[in-house]
Amino acid sequence: RNEIEVHYQPIARLADMHLAGFEALVRWRHPGMGLLAPESFISLAEETGIIVKIGAWVLRRACQEAVKWPQAIRVAVNLSPAQFKDRALVANLRAVLAETGLEPTRLELEITESVLLHDNDVTTRVLHQLKKLGVRISMDDFGTGYSSLNYLRRFPFDKVKIDRSFIEHIVG
C-alpha cells in the first residue's frame, strides 16, 4: 500500500567531518500509528518472509536516489539475513546496479554478525561474489553476537561498525 519509506542518515568522515554518504533506513508510515521505526516491524517481516521483498525494494530505491547525488557520496544499505540467504541476491544486485546506473563502488552493503553464523562456505562465497561486483561490504553492530576479531579476517569486509554496547564499558 506504499506505506514503506526510505530515510537517509548522514555518515561523516571522522578525520574532517565531511559528508561521506548516507545510510538508507526503512520506515513504515502506518495509517493509524504514524511513522514506525524498524524495531516495530522488521522482526514480523522476517518471520513472514516479506523482508526479502522489502529489502529488495529498499535497495533499489536507495540506488535510484544515490545515483542523483554527487559522485563522492556513497549509500549504505542493510541486508537482512533472509536476503543474504536468497540465492538470487548477487544476480538481483547486479540487475539493480545496471538498471539504476549506480557505480558499484558507491554502494555499501551492511550485514550483521548473524549472517556469519550460517553456512560459512556459502557465506564466504557470496561475500566474495559481492566484492567482485565492486560494492563495499560492512559488518554492522559488531559485538552484539559471537564473532571474534580474528574470525572476521576470513571475510572481505571493508568496514566493521562496532556496536556501542561492545565498547561502552572499556576503561581507557
PyMOL commands that set and color helices and strands:
alter all, ss='L'
color gray80, all
select helices_A, chain A and resi 38-40+42-48+51-66+81-85+89-100+104-106+113-116+120-133+149-152+164-167
alter helices_A, ss='H'
color red, helices_A
select strands_A, chain A and resi 4-12+19-30+34-36+74-78+107-112+136-142+159-162
alter strands_A, ss='S'
color yellow, strands_A
deselect
rebuild
show_as cartoon
